[in-house]
Every structure is written in C-alpha cells, then in structure tokens.
Amino acid sequence: MNAQGDVRGPVGGPVRWRAAMEAALYGPGGFYVRPGGPGPAGHFRTSVHASPLYAAAVARLLEWVDGALGRPERLGLVDMGAGRGELLAGVLAALPPRTAARVDPYAVERAARPEGLDPRIRWVNAPPEGITGLLFANEWLDNVPLEIAEDGRYVLVAPDGTQTPGGPLDEPDRAWLERWWPGATGPEGGRAEIGRARDEAWAAAVATVERGLAVAVDYAHTRAARPPYGTLTGFRDGREVAPVPDGSCDVTAHVALDACAGPGAGLLTQRAALTALGVSGARPPLALASTDPAGYVRALAAAGEAAELTARGGLGDFGWLVQPVGIGPWPA
C-alpha cells in the first residue's frame, strides 16, 4: 500500500482522515466506545445537555408526527448517536402518558448500553427497518468519519496528528467537491471536508423510516458559505483541542447539511425550529415575582436555558435538516 495514494499508509504511518477518524472514534479503545467514563457529556455540551427544554421540544415534535400519521398503534422514536440515552429518557418523560405508552424508543449507539437506562429503551447498533414515527439525529453526522482534501489531494494524518499531503482525489470525491464545495479541487483549492460519507449515512438512516419524519441537527454550513480552511477539530474535557486521531479526544467536523438533504427536505436554524416548538427565551412578567416568587424564579431559569438553546452565534445557529417520509412537511 502506498502512503501517498491509498487509504492506508505503511504500518504505523499516516492514513487518510476517514480511516483515522473511524479508528480513533469507534475502533478498539476508541473515544466513543471504550467502557466507563462520563460519555460525550463529559467532553462537550450539546443542546440535550444544556436544558430539558430541548427534550420537551422533541417530544412536541413527536406529537406532531403522531398526529400526521393518524396516531398509529405503535409510534417509533429513533435516536441516532444516542450517547448515554439522555435525549430519549427526556422525551419519554415529557410526553403525555398515553402517548408515551405507544412509543417504541430505540437508541442507536456503538458504545455499550449504560447502566440504569430506562428499560423501555432498546439499545441497538443500527436503526431498525420500517419505522413509523420520528428518527432524530442530534450531533451524529459531525462524527461520521470523512475525508479531508487540500489543494485537490487527500490529506494523510499520523496517530500524533501530523498531517501530510496524500494522493490525488478519487473520482467520486472529486465530483462531490465540484458540486458541493466549489473551487476545492484545484492545485490552489485550499482545504475542504468531503461530506460524501455523511450524505450516504444520512440517506441510509432516512431509508429506514417507512412513514414519518427524519431530522438531523448539527453544526452546519451551506454551499454559499463553506469555511475556507475547513472545520475539523477536537474536544476533550469540555475544551477544544487539536484533532489528534489517537482515541484521546473527539474528532469532529461541521456538516454540509444541504448536500445531505433529500427530495422535499427543509433546512432551518435551531432558533427557528425551537421557536416553532414553543421554546422561548422571553423573560417572565415581573409581576409574577410578587404573586408567585418561586414560579418566577423557575420561569426565569427556563427563559435563560431557552435563550442558550436559541442564541445567535451559538446553539441557535445549528442547522436542522427536516425530511418528511410519506407525510406532509412539518409547518415550522
């Protein structure tokens, strides 16, 4: 195998980024699959961890899907990249009991099932086929391994994070860049992240939904505003670090959600999506402080959490890719 052209280089030498990410995140001892530890919540803060308002909003979205489906006997709820199952547990707690009793919740995760998880949640390593309901992927696609290109060639990376030029791009990856990351294939094309693997992963996930809605939420950018130097980075213990693919940190890159979108899909910001689902950062009326002080404090705390979830320049700028399957569009 040639270190400059093929996926793998010499033993112990540099490999292309997709192979390096796969091993670092999901291989033996990988960041997401090694036993013990706090899980993703111990290293970075997602909307799920920021506030229970997020799970409550997803519960309301599931209720809308339920109505659009005519309230089927069983209602599927699939969480892609479920972490420790926090989102599913929160959604089940927020649903009306009669709806929750009809829900079949699936946590799709490559790590082992955590102890103490709600026994209703089915822990699987791939989404079940033929779901009628909601498939939700919160910050999953940014951890689907992908190739990195620079000046029209693959970038190779060693276990210590050292990067070197690789071979010329294969035709499918070159075609993806020409369509979705203009100008990135030439000798002065700069650095780009080839999202073809994410497109394929999302299409495969959506294909498991027989009727319902598939939603991907992530750090995102669109064709009109691709980042000129890419977004590849790492996270460890709540801090951004260099993306070293040795299993010691998360390795992630933002998602070209517009490339993932299938026919009939919609793209909107998290701020717009959560506002449509009733999440508001508006301060409670000051008069409530005198009539119900405890209630005012609770409402003020909820408003602060809602403001974080919908903040411009923060979580509110996340992209929501909403793909209906056999139902009408979500009227967000």
N, C-alpha and C positions, 0 to 999 in steps of 0.2 A: 504494500500500500504506500502511496506517495503522500507525504505530509503536506504537499502543496496543492494537491488536487482532489484527493478522496476525502470521505467523511472522517476517516481515522488516519492519524499520522503514525510515526513509529511508536512502539510500546513505551508508555510514559511520556510521550511527546505531545505536541499540540494536536487538537482535533477541531473540527468545525463547531460553531457555537451550539447548534441544535443538539448534537450528541453530548457536548459538555453539560448543557443545562439538564438534559434528561438524566444523566448520571448523578449530577450534583443535587438535584431536587428529589428524584424518585428511585435512584439506584440503591444498592445496599448501603445502609447508613446515611442515606440522603436526607436533606434538610426536612422534607415533609413526611418522611416515612419512618424515621428512627423512633424507637419507643421512648416513652417518658417525655418530660419537658412540658412546657406550657402550651405548645401548639402555636399556630400563627399569631394568636392574640398576644403572645409574649414578645413578639418581634415587631409588629406593626399594627396600626389602628385602622380598622375598616369601619364602614357605616354600621355593620352589625354590632361591633363592639362599642361604638360611640353612644348608642342610645337604643332602648327598647322601642322607641317610636318607629325605628326602621322596620323591625319585625311586624309591628302593628300595621304599618303601611302595606307590607307584602301580604299580610292577612286580608286587608281590604281589597287588594288586587285579586287575590284568590277568590274572594267572594264575588267579585265582578265576573271572573272567569266562570265560576259556578253558575251564575245566572245566565251567562251567554250560552252555556252548554245545556241549559234546561234542568239544572240540578240533578246530575246523574246519580245513580245508586252509590257508586264509588268515585271519589274525586282524587286524582293523583297529584302529588306535590313532590317534585324532584329538586333537590339542591345539589348543583354541580360544584365540586370542590368545597365540601361541606365543613372543612376544618374540624372542629370538635362538636359539630351539630348544634351550635348556638342559635343559628337562624331558624332552623326547623323547630327547635324547642320553643323559641319565642313566638313563632307563627301559631303553633298549636295552642299556646297559652292565650293568644289574643283572639282566636276565633270563637264565635258563639258555639256553645257545647254541641248543639245539633249538627252544625257544620263539621266541627272537629271529629265527630263520631263517624263521619263518612269519608274522612281523609285517609289516604294511604301515603304516608310520608317516606321518602327514600333519600338517604344521604349517600351521595356518590363521592367516594374518597379513597385514595390509595393507601392511606395510613390505617392502622388497626382501629377498631371500634373503641372509643374511650369508655372508661368505667363510669357507671352511674347515669348513662344516657337513657332518656325516656324509652321504655321498651317498645313503644309503638313505632319508633323509627327503625326502618330497615336499613342496615349498613351494607352497601354494595360497592363494587369497584367499577361498575359501568351502569349507565341509566337503563332501566327496564324498557322493553319494547312495548309500543301500543298504549302509551299513557293517555288518558283523558283528563286534562287538568292543566297545571302550570309547571313548567320547567324554568327554574330560576338559577342564574349563574352569577353570583356576586364575586367579582375579582377572581375569576377562574381563568379566563382566557389570557390574562397577562402572565400566567405561569405555564402556559402551553409552550414548550420549547420551540425556538425558531432560529433561523439562520441570520447572521449579520453579514452585510456586504459593505465594502468600502472601495470606491473608485472602480466599480464593476467587477470586483473579485470577492471571493469569500474571505472572511476573517477567521483565522485559527486562534485558539486560545489554549494555553498550558494550564495545568492544575493550579499554578500560583497566580493566575490571572494575566500573565504576559501574553500579549496579542501580536500576531504576525500576519502578513499577507498570505492568502491561500491561492487556490487555483481559480480559473475563470468560472463564471456562473453557469449552472446547468440551464437548459432552455426553459423549463417551467418556471424557475425562479426569476430568470431574466424577464420572461413575459409578464410575471406578476408585477415586478418593479416598473416595467414600462407602462403598465396600465394604472397602477395604484400609487407609485412613488416616482413621479416624472423627473427625469434628469439624473437618476441614480445609477444608471448602468454604464456611463461613460468613464473614461480614464480620470476625469476630474469630477466624478459624480457625488463625492462626499460619502458619508456614512448613512446607511439605511438598514431598516429591520424588515426582513422578508416575511410578511404575515400569512403566507400561503398555508402553513400548517394550522394556524388559527382558523382560517376560513374553513378548512376541511374538518377540523374538530367541531366547530360550531354547526356546520351542515349535518354532521353525523348525529349530534345531540338533538337538533331540531327534528331530524328524521324519526326519532323515537316517539315523538308526540303524534298521536293519531288525530286528536282534536283538542284544541286549547290554545295556549299561549306559551311562547318561549321568550325569555328575557335575559339579556346579558348586560351586566353593569360593570363598567371598568374605567380606569384611566384610558383616555381615548384621544385620537386626533383624526382628522379627515384629510382627504386628498388635497384640498385647497391650502392646508396649513400643516404639512408634515414637518417635524422638527429637523433642522438641517444636520444635526450631529447625532440624531437618534436619542433614545431614552433609556437604554439599558443601564440598570443599576442594581444595587444590593441593599438588603435590610437585615439588621441584626440588633436584638435587644432594644428595639424602638428607635434605632438610628440608621440613617442612610450611610452605606459603606460601599467600597469598591466591589464590583460584581466578580468576585473570585469563585470559580466553579469547583470548590473543594468540599462542598456539603456543609460548610460552616455558616452560610447565610442564605437568605432568599435571593434568587436571581430573577429579575422581572423586567419587562419592557411594556410600554403602553401599547394599546391595541388599535389597529386600523379598523374600527367598527364598521365604517362604510363599506369596506371590502368584504366583511363578513355577511352583510345584510342580504337576505334572500328576497324574492318577489313579495311585495306587499308589506315589507318591514318598514318600521318608522324609527327615526333617530331623534332623541331629545335629551336635554340635560337632566341630571338628577334633580336640580332645583325645580324644573317644570314638572317632572314626574311626581315628586313627592308633594308638591303643591296640589296637584290634581288628586292626590290620595289623602288630602286633608292635613298634611304636616305644615304647620305654620309657626314661624318664629316671632309672631306678633306678641308684644308684651300684654299680660292680662290687665284688665281695667284696674286702676289704682284704688277705686272704691272697694274692690274685693278685699283689700288689705285690712280694712276696718270691719267689714262684715264677716269675713272668714279668713283670718290671718294664715292659718295652716294651709287652707286651699290656695291662697295667693302665693305662698312660698312654693307649693307643688307646681302651680301653673307657671311661675317664673322659671323654675328649674326646667320644666318641659320646653318652654319657649327658648331657653338657652341651648338645649340639646337640638331642637328643631333648627335653630339658626346655624349650628355647626353642620348639620346634615345638608343644608341648602346654601351654604355660604359660597359666594362668588370667589374664585381663586382657591377654593378648597374642595370639599366633598360635593358641593353643589354643581361643580363643573364636570363631574363624572358623566360619561355617556351612558344612556340607556338605549339598547337596541331591542325593539319590541316586535316580535314576529308572530302574527296570528296564524293558526293552522286550522282550517275548516270552520272558522268563526269570523265575525266581523272585526274591524280594527278596534283597539281599545281607545275610547274617546278622551284621551288625555288632553 
